[in-house]
Amino acid sequence: MQRPNVVYVFGDQWRAQATGYAGNPDVQTPHIDRLAAESVNFEVAVAGVPVCSPSRGCLLTGQTALTHGVFVNDVPIRPSGPSIADAFADAEYATAYIGKWHVDGQGRSNYIPPERRLGFDHWQVLECTHDYNNSPYYAGDCSEAITWQGYDAVAQTDAAISYIEERDAERPFLLMLSWGPPHAPYHTAPDEYRAMYDADDVELPPNVPDEVADAARRDLAGYYAHCTALDDCVGRLLETLDAQGIANDTIFVFTSDHGDMIGSQGLWKKQNPWDESIRIPFLLRYPDLLGREGRRVTETTIDVLDMMPTLLGLADVAVPTSVEGRDFSGYLRGGERPSDGATLIACYHPFGQWRADEGSPGARAYLDAIADDQERAEAHERLAGREYRGLRTTRYTYVRSLDGPWLLYDNHADPPQLRNLVDRPEHAETRSSLDADLDRHLAERGDEFLPSSAYLSQWGYEVDASGTVPYSN
């Protein structure tokens, strides 16, 4: 029997809270909502390193950021084993990648030669751009850039559909489609989608401070417009699988690389340990094996790091010994979960592409609205980010900075994470237990939780005054 096809579709910076099936009353995602009704839905899917390049490196190699070396943006990936494409190709799969790459680290607009594509054969890719309506890419082995027509996510979806329709039907395929939206700039979706959202009607989560409420509503309106545009793309992909008669024997995944704060906790963008940054949607549909009855998974978390081995396991393809993620395929078949139910979350080096002094208007508005100098200084420190290690369990978030215990939330009792329990005596036993669990996870990873300067020195990365590895466009 032929192995299943795999279609892996992911947005950039799409947080778990921004779908209809997750209970958001504002965003319109009818196709994804229908997909959720037919899929395994990991309700606590986590980006263990919630920033673009590191998360993508973990996805593509199944290895931790301190193994493949991409713990900041815009550095070259150095995997110590086969990639996801290599592993599937060894099982006679065709492999294709379309869209945003962002692990080459040789300039965001430069051609990526075949030897740096981690084994992918079909190639319609650019390292990174967020100019969605003027978006270049490279096709195959041609080193001359061409431009996607119109809004790039729609054109990239067209290319993915063409790939599916024109494939060799005798050979299974792995297709990864990586969209740039809904990542900022938020207000660049096609007009018909932006017209669907009025900032005045957006309902804010309770963890958005009043000082940034207007900016958050504006940004969420644009963000949701991107989400709805991409939802239509998901609908077209699912229709194509149906029309080709391969929906039942295709593993279809919808997910993201990490989330986006958009004003929650007074923060913007990613790399933070709060749920808006670390939690992502993760739907997996495989009718031939798992049926079409939706299933909510609430008793365990899953990390981006686990997605490569899980997909390989579901396809009965050998998982390389170099992979450090966990294979959930046996669990999805009815077996035991392969973990203690917790995911390690980490920031190895906070870097400054989104710091308040040069970042989003919303972050600057937040600081400007704080009258007290000490409070403003503390807020600026929060916006700038810090190194941390932590655990996200199905119930708790526990985070330690280099200074010691930092955050503890009971996410069942306090979903918006408004009450930090870390210093409350009545929660000391919970904190102690989670702290010991965190030590165990770090020991299993061989992570000594060193200052970021140690990792920069180890890998030879140089950063500018904001902590960012300089890159060329």
N, C-alpha and C positions, 0 to 999 in steps of 0.2 A: 504494500500500500504506500502511495506517495505521501511524503511528509507534508504537513500543513504549510501554506504560505504565511508570511508575517507582514502585516502592514502596521507600522509604528508611527503614529502621528503626534507631534508635540508642538505646542505653542511656547513662546518665550515669555516668562514672567506671568504665567496664568495661575493665579492663586486658587486654591480649592474652593473658596467661598464664592467664586464668580460663575456659578452655573445655577440653572433653575432646579435641577435635581438635588442640589445641596441645600435648597430652601431659600435661595436668594429671590426676593419678590420683584426685583428691578430688572435683572438681566434676562434677555430672551435667548434661550438656547434649546429650542424644541427638538432638533435632531439629536443633540447630545443627550438630552433627557430621555429620548426614546432608546438611544444606545444604552444608557444606564439601566433601563428596564430589562435589557437582554444580556447584561454583563455582570461579571464579578466587579464589585465596587469596593476597593480598599478605602475605607472612609478616613483612615489616618495614613495616607501615603505622604512620604516626607522626602524633601531634598536635604540630605545630610550635610551638604556643603552648599548653602543656598545662594549661589552666584553662578553666572553663565558658564564660563569656561571650565571651572572645576566640576560642576555637575555633569556637563557633557563628557568630560574626560572619564568620570566614573561610569556613565552610561555605556560608553563605547568600549571600555576595557574590562568592566567589572572589578576594577581595582580602586583602592582608596587614593585620595588626592596626594598623600605623602608617598605613595608608590609610583603613580604615573607622573607626578611632578607638577601638575597643574592645580595649584592651590590659590592662584590669583588669575585674573584675566590676562589674556594676550601674551602667554608664554607657550612654547612648543611642547606638545605632549610627548612623553617618552615611556611608552608602555613596556613592561617586562613580560610580555606574553602575547598570545593572539588576541586580536580585537573581536568584536561581535561579528563583523563581516568575515574575518578569517575563519572563525569557527563554523559559521553557516556555509561558507564556500567549501570548506573541507567535507561537508556533507552534501556536496553537489548542488547547493543553492546558487541561483543568480542573486546578485546583491546590487542595490541601488540606493543612492542618497541624493536628496533634492532639498535645496534651501540653505539655511544658515549652518555653518560648521563651527567655527570659533574655538578650535583647539590647535591650529597650526602655528600661531604666534610669530608669523613672518610678515606682518602687515595685514590690515583688514581688507585691503582691496587687491592684494597680489594673487597671481595665479598659484594654485597648489598642484604640484606635479604628482603623477601617479604613485610614486614611492612614499608620498606623505598622506595618502588617502586611507590608510588603515585597512586596505584590502577591498574597498568598494570598487565595483566595476562601472556600472552606470553612474554618471556624475554630472549634476547640474547644480553648481554650488558656488557660493561666495563665502569667504571667511566670516565677514560681519558687516551688515549695514542696517540702519533703521530708517532709511529714506525709502519708505515703502512704495512710493509712487514714482520713483526714479531709481530702480534697484538693479544693479549689474550682477552678472554671474558668469561663470565659465562652464562650457559644455564639453564633456569628453576631454580629449587631449589638446584642444585648441587653446592657445594662450592669449587669444584676443577676447576681451570681455564683450558680452552682448547684454541687452537690457530686457528684463521682464516687461511685458506689455501691461500697463495699468498698475493696479494694486497687486503687489508681488505675490501675496498669499493665494489669490485667485489664480494667477498664472502658474504658480508652482503646483497648485492642485490640478490644473489642466494637464501639466506635465506628468504628474503622478498617475492620473487617469489614463493618459496615453501609454504610459509604461505598462500599466496593468492590461490594457486592451491589446497591446502589441507584443506581449511577453511570449516566450516559448512555453506553450501549454504543457509540454512534457517535463518541465523542470520547475520545482518549487522556487519561490523567490522571497527574499527579505527586502522590503522597501521601507526606508525611513524618510519621512517628510517633516522637515523642520521649518516652521514658520517664524518670522521675526515678531509680528504682533502676538499678544496685545501690549508688549513692551512699549514704553514711551518712544516717540512722541504720541500722546494719547489722542490727538485731535486730527488724525490723518486717515481715518477709515473712509471708504467711499461715501459720497453725500447721502445716499439713500439709507445707510445705516446710522450715520450721525443724526439724521433727521428723526430717528426713532427715540432719541433720548434727550430729555430736557434736564439740565442740572438741577433745576428747582424741584424736580420730582424725585430725585435720588434719595433713598433712605440710607442714612449713614449708620454704620455700626456704632455701638455706644463707646468704643475705645478711641474715637476720633475727637480730639480736643476742640472746644469751641473756636479757638484761635485759628484753626486751619479748616474749619467746616466748609467755607465757601470754596476754597481751593480744592478740597477733597471731592466735593460734589462735581465741580467742573471736570476734574481729572477722571473720576469714575464714570461720568457720562461718556467721555471719549473712549475710555477703556472698555466699557460695555459695548460700544459700537464696534470696536475691533472684535470682541468676543462673538457678537452675533454674525459678523461677516465670516468668521472662521467656522461658526456653527453651520452655516450654509455650505461651506466647503466640506465639512464632515458628512453632511447629508448627501452631497454629490458622490463622495467616495463610497459610501455605503450602497448607494444606488448602482454604482458601477460594479461592485462585487456581486450584487444580486443579478444584474444583467449578464455578467460573465458566468454565472452559475457556480461561483466559487466562494460564496459567503460562508457556507457551513464549514468548509475545510480551510478557512483563513483565520488566523489569530489576529484580531484587530485591537490595537491599543490606542487609547486617547489619554494624553497626559501632558506634562509640562516639565521644564527644567528646574523651576523654583517659582516662588510667589512674588508678591509686590505689596508693600505696606500701604501706599496711597493714603497717607494721613493717619492711619491707625497708630496709636501710641505717639502721635505727632511725628511720625517718620515716613520717609519715602523710599521706594525701591526695595533693595534686598539685603542679604548678608546678615540680617538680624535673626535672633532666636525666637521671635514671636511667630504665632501661627500664620499670620498673613504672609510672612516671608518664607517659612519652611514647608507649609502644607500645600500639596498640589493635588489636582484631580488625577485619579488613576482608574480607568475602566479597561477591562480585558474581556473581550468576547471571543469565544471559540466554541461554536455550537456543536461540532462533531464530538467533542470531548466533554464539554461542560453544560451543554444544552443552551436554551435561550431564555431560561427563567432567571431573572435578575437575582443576585445574591449580594447582600451587604456584609462585608467583613469588618467586624468591630473588635475582634479579640486579639488582633495583632497589628503592628505597624509594618510598612514596607518602605524600603529606601530605594532611591534611584540606583544605588550600587547593586541592588538585588535584581534589577530588571533583565540584564543580560543572562545570568544563569537561569532565571525562571523561564525566559523564552526558549532557551536552548533545551531545558528540561521538558517543557511542554511539547517541543518538536522532536523529542527523543534523539537529540544531538548531544554528543559528549561535551561536558563543560570542562574547559581547559583548567589544568591544575593551578595556573597563575591567578585564577579568578578568586577574589576575596569576598564577593557578595554572596548572599544566601539564595539557594534555589527553593522557591516556593511551589514548584510544580507538583511535588508529591502532596503537599498540603492542599492544593487546589483539587487534587484527585481524591481527597478524603483522608489523607494521612496526617501525621503530626506536624505542627508548625516547626520550622527549622531554626527558631530563635526563642529568646525569652519574651518576645513581644515588644521590645524597645528598640529604638533607632538612635544611634549616636549622632549628634549634631555638632558642627564645629565651624569656627572661623579661625583659620590659621594665620591670616594677615588682613586686618581691615584696611582697605585702600579707598582712595578718596574721590572716585569719579562722581559721587553723589553727595559729598559733604555739603553742609549748609552754606559755607562761604562761597561755594562755586556751583551749587547744585540746584535743586528744583525751586521754583517760585513758592511752592507751598511750604517747604522747609524754611525758607527765608522769612516768609510771612509769620510763621510760628515764632521764630526768634524775635522778630521785630515787635511782636505783640506782648512779650514778657518784659515787664517794667523793672523787676528786681535783677540787679546785676549778677548775684550769686545764682539765682534760678536760671538766668539766661546762660551762664557758664555751664551749669549742670546739663541743661538741655542741649547745648552745643556739643558737649562731650558725648551725650547719647546719640546724637545725629551722626557724629563722626564714627561711631562704632568702636568695638573693642574685641580683642581676642577672647574666645570662650570655647569650652567643651560642655556638652550637656546631653541629656537624654530626653527624647519625646516618647512617652509610653502612650497606651491607649487612654490613660487618664491624666497623667501628670506631665508637666514640663519642669525639668530641673536643670539649671545652668550654673556653671562655675566659671568665673573669670580668673585671671592671674592673681587677683587680690583675694580670692576665696569665693564662697557661695554667693551667688548674685540673684538668681530668680527661682521661685518655686510657685507654680500655678496648679490648682486643681481644675482641670479643664472641663470636668463634668459639672462642678458647682459654679464655675466662673468661665464660661466659654470665651468672653471677650478679653480675658486675662487682665482684669482691672485690679485684682488684689494679690500683691506679691506677698507670699506667706513665708518667705525664707527666714525671717528673723522672729517669727511668732512662736512662742514657747509651746503652744498646743500642737504645733506641727513639727516639732523637733525630731520625733521618732521617724516620721515620713522622710524628712530631709536627710537624716542619717542613713536610712535604708537606701535612698536613691543615690546618695553620695558614694556608698559602698558599691552599688551597682555600676555607677559611672567609673569608678576605679577599675572594676573588673573589665568593663568594655574597653577602656583605654589600654589595659595590660594586654588584652587579646589582640588589639591593633598594633601594639608596640609603640603607642603614642605617649611620649613623655610630657606632653603639653608644655613645650618650651616657648619662650618668647618668639615672636615672628621673625626677629632679626636672625635667629639661629637657622630657621628654614630658608630664609633668603640667602644667607651665606652658604648653606649646604648646597643649594641648587644654582648658585651663582647669578641670582636675579638682582638687578639694580632698579631702584625705585626713585621717583621724583619727590619733591617736598610734600606732596599729598599722600605718599605711600603707593602711588600707582606705577606699574611698569609702563614706561612710555611705549606708545605704538604709533605706527604710521597708517594713514588712511589710504 
